[in-house]
Amino acid sequence: MIKFRKIFQNTKHLAGIMTIKIIGQFRAPKFSLPPVVLLSYPRSGSSWAGKILATSPQFAYLREPITQPYMKKYGGQRPVFLTEDDHPDITTYKHLADNAFAGRPSLYKGGVDNKYDFLPFSKNKAKRLLIKEVNPGAADFFCKRYQPFLLLLLRHPAAVALSYYEQGWLNKVSSSNFDEWASFGRLYGTFMAGAVRTINKYDGSKIIKYEELVKDPRQRFLDLFNSCNVEAPKNFDAVIEKYCHAENEVSSGYQTQRNSKLTSEKWKNKLNKQQLESIKKGFLETTLPFYREAVDWRLI
């Protein structure tokens, strides 16, 4: 019975999204400008941060509306790449991005928090799109094509590398010159440095460090709501308690309810010195101007 109910609920949800997409072909929903993009490298905490930001009653939230269909439907090889005109998938990527920034949701599970935010006939005041994405190589493309307010989320490369390792993804980034840990450190630093360069020449943007968010989530998220020119939810304190001070540490997976401070420092307990030195070696070959001091790399 429980399994049947879940299948029914998923089918009902997908049918609702499909209806919205069909209607949207004839009359697109109206959204306030500019859209807000929360951009990070995969496994950097953007699902958690996006979930909290999405509690604003003025946001209509789309979670990875480009990456998820690109990888699952169109056979994309990797989520992070430079969106240049000579990339073989650029036409598909642009099509998915155009749909996302027009507020046309994808059909994959988990992509939409509230499908009613995307109804074209809503009488409520127009909301602002909040799009969470995980391809920092697309930062320049997003800024030039859609002029969003861009939030770039950084996280310590060792924390992201550990999460990749726990997901079984780390061996996919190794190169002939480095082991898999160093290869990841260099890859992360290279893509995030490029995104930071875009941020530095683009007015509508803000850099966020995950470690600063978890240190004082209440104040930091209030600052982000203010930067995005939207209201915090009326139950904001309860939101922070739910998503930042949960009892579970979240060792891996995609949960957004967590003890965020414990999660941010997990790499200090899980990685050994050799792994950390490898990540650091690859990372320091890049120009990303964060996490470069010796104190940033201390294990517990």
N, C-alpha and C positions, 0 to 999 in steps of 0.2 A: 504493500500500500504506500509506504514512504517513497519507494523508488518510482512508482507510478505518479505520485504527486509531484515529485521533482521533475520528471519528464514533462508532465503537463505544464508546470510553471515555466520551464525553459522554452517549451514550444509557444506558450502564450507570449512570453517576452519577445522572442524572435519574430513572432507574427506582428506584434506591436511595432517593433523597429522597422520591419518590412513595409508596413502601412505608412509609417512616417516618411520613409524613403520614397515611396511611390508618390505620396501627396507632395513631397518636397520638390519633385521634378516639375510640378506645375506652379507651385507657390512656395518659395523658399521662406523659412522662418527668419524673422528679423532679430539681429543681435546688436548690442551696443559695441562701439569701437573704442579703442582697439581690442582685438582678442588678446588673451594672455597665454603665453606658451611657457610651460614649466619643462625645461630641457636638461637632461643629464646623460651620463653614460649608463648603460644597463647595470642594475644591481647597486645603485647609488642611493637608494632611499626615496626616489621620486614618487613611487606608488603611495608610500606613507605620507609624504608631504602633500601630494596631490589630493589625497583623501581628506586631509584636514582643510586645505584651502577650499575644497569643493563644498564644505559645509556652509559657506557664505550663501545666503539666499539670492544673491545677485549673480552667481556663477551658474552656467550650464556646462557640465563637465564631461569631457571625452578623454578616455584613457587609451593612449597609444592607437588612435584611429588610423594612423598611417603604417606603423611598424607591424602591428598584428596581422592585418590582411596582407601586407606585403610578404611577410614570412610564411603565413599559413595557407594563403590562397594562391599567391603568385610565385611561390617557390624561391623567395629571396635567400641568398646564400648567407648573409650576415646582416644584423640590424644596424651596425655602425659602418658607414662609408661616406666618402665625399660625394655630394650630390652635384657632380659636374656633368656637363652636356654630353660628354662622350661615354658616360656610364651606360652599360647595356640596358639597365632597368629604369633609366631616368624618366621615360615617358609614363610608365606605370606609377612611379613614385609621385610625379607631379599630379597625375589624375587623382590618386588617393589623397594627396595633400589638399588639392582644390576642393574635394568633397568635404574633408575635415574642416577647413576654414570657412566653408559655406554652411556648416552645421548639419551636414548629412551624416548620420552615424553609420558605422560599420555594423555588420551583423554578428561579429564574434562575441562570445560570452564575456561579460565583464567590462565591456567597452563603454557602457552608458550607466550612470548612476540613476538618473531619472528621465525616462523617455518622454515624459510630458513637457520637459524643458525644450523639446525640439519640435513641438507641434506648431505648424505655421499659422494656426488660427487662434492662438492664445490671446486673451484680452489683457493679460498681465503686462506690466512694464517690461520692455525688452531686457533680457539678461545679457551678460557678457560671456563669450566663450572662454573656457579654460581648457587648454589642450595640453595633456601631458605626453611628452615624447622622449625617446631614448636614442636619438642619433645626433650627437654633437657635431658630426660632420655636416649636418644640414643647417647649422646656425645661420650662416650667411645667406643660404637659399631662403630660409623662412623670413629673415629680416627684409630682404630685397623684394620678395614676391608678395608678402602679406602685411608688412609693417606692424607686427605685434608688439606688445610689451613683453620683453623676454626675461624670464627668470632662469638663470643658469645655476644649477645645483652642482657643487663640487663635493667630493668625499675623498678621504685619504685613500691613495691607491692601494695600500695594503689591505684595507677593509674591502674594497671592491674585488681585489684579486682573490681574497679568501672566499668571498661569496661565489665567484666564478668557479673556484675549486670545488666548493660544496655542491654546486649544480652539475659538475662534471664537464664544464666548458673550457677549462684552462688549457687543456691539451690542443685545443683548436687554434690557439694563437701563437704557438711556438715557432721560432725561426732557426735558421742554421747557425746563427752567430750567438744566440742566447738560449738558456733553458726556458721552460715555459713561464716561470715566475718573472724573469727579467724581460722576456718578450712582452708579457702583459704590462709591466710597468712602463715600458717604452711606448706601447700602443696607447695606453690610457693617457699618458702625458702628452703625446703628440696630438691626439684628437681634442683633448680639453684645452691645450694651448691654442689651437686654431679657433676654438669657440670663444676663448677669452679675447683673442685679437679682434674678433667680430664685435664682441661686447664693447671693447674699448673705443671703437669708432662709431658706435650706434647709440643714440641718445636714450631711446626707450628700452632700458635694460637695467638689470640688477644682478650681481653675483652673490650667491648664498653658499655658505659652507655648512654642510650637514652637522659638523661638530658644534657649530655655534647654535644651530637650531635646537639641538637636543640639550644643550647646556641651560638654556632659558626658553623653553618652547612657548610659554605664554606670551612673553614680550616679543619674541622674534616673529611669531605668527601674526600678532597684532600689527607689527611693523609691516609685514608683507601684505596684509589686507589693506593697510593704508597706502602702501606703494602702488597697489593695483587699483586703488580708488573704489573699493567695495567695502561693504559692511561685514563685520564679524557676525557669526550667528548669535542669537540671543542666549543660547545655552553653551557659550564658548568655553566656560570653565569645565563643564561636563565633557565637552569634546576633547579638551587637552587631557583630562584624566583618563578618558577611554583610550586614546591613541598614543599617549606618551608615558603613562604610568601603569600599564597593565602588568600583571604578575609574570607573564611568560616572557622569556628573554628573546625568543625567536632565533633559533640557531640557523635556520635556513628557510627556504620557501618564500611565499608571497604575502604573508600575513601583514596587515597594517596596524593591528592592535598589538602594541609591544611596550616593553620597558626600553624606551629609546636610548637612554643614556648607557645602559648596559650593552645594548646592541652596538653602539658606536665604538666601544672599546674592546669588543670581542677579539679582534685580530691580535691584540697585545697578549692574549692568553693562548690563542690557538696556533699562531705561527711560530716556527722556531727561528733561531738567529740566521741560519743559512738561507732559509726562504725569504726572510725579510731583507737580507743583504742583496739577494738577487733582484727582488722587486725594486729596491732602491737604486741599484746599479743601472737598470734599464730606464727607470724614471728620470734619473738625474741627467741622462743624455738629451732630455727634452727641455723646452724653454718655459714650461708652465711655472709661473712665479708664485706657486703655493707649495706647502709641504716640503720645503727645501732645507730647513734647519735640522741640526742633529737632534734637537729635542723632539722633533716631529716623529722620529723613528725609534723611540725607546720602547722596548718591551717591558712588561710588568715582571 
